[in-house]
């Protein structure tokens, strides 16, 4: 079996670090799992028992390998490590999309993916340059929710919109309509800028720009917070969020 190496962007495989993320991987993408490594410290862990059962049912190899887990993870403290092959996805043209323009923080990306799943969103466009959604840091920040999101990279927002022409709502600090008054059409695209600079002014011309009202005590909300507010309002307008 091929020796595993620390993750790099051009690696063919990546890792779900921890019991919870590995369970999410097995639940959402079992066909992409190459193998699972378990720590000897977690033999009696309830989650590890579930992992063994899922792997047995899917014919996925399981090894107890403390050394490799220690070598591949930041502190070597995880009880499980899911090894998966990176896969390609495309966005459903009939579904709502979230778009992140040049996102730069893997922790934020993971948090946003988890928020998307919580509010019933499953499709994410990433406009380059953008962080690597397959990086274990992003997977870890999402607690495995990234495995339930279909994400696709585009070289520009224009390239995205050329393929997905639909009502677009850029979220901006000087947007024209407040988030509590906008009425989203279906399917729609919600667009967010990066952590440091937001969206360029030209996005005012690319749809109905939306602002989230806030006090002047801070210059702007954090990106994950802004996305959470926007997705909640869109989900509320769509109707009850499925349990």
Secondary structure, 3 states (H helix, E strand, C coil): CCCCCCCCCCCCEEEEECHHHHHHHHHHCHHHEEEEEECHHHCCCHHHHHHHHHHHHHCCEEEECHHHHHHHCCCCCCCEEEEEECCCCCCCCCCCEEEEECCCCHHHHHHHHHHHHHCCCCEEEEECCCCCCCCHHHHHHHCCHHHHCEEEEECCHHHHHHHCCCEEEEECCCCCEECCCCCCCCCEEEEECECCCECCHHHHHCCCCEECCCCCCCCCCCHHHHHHHHHHHHHHHHCCCCC
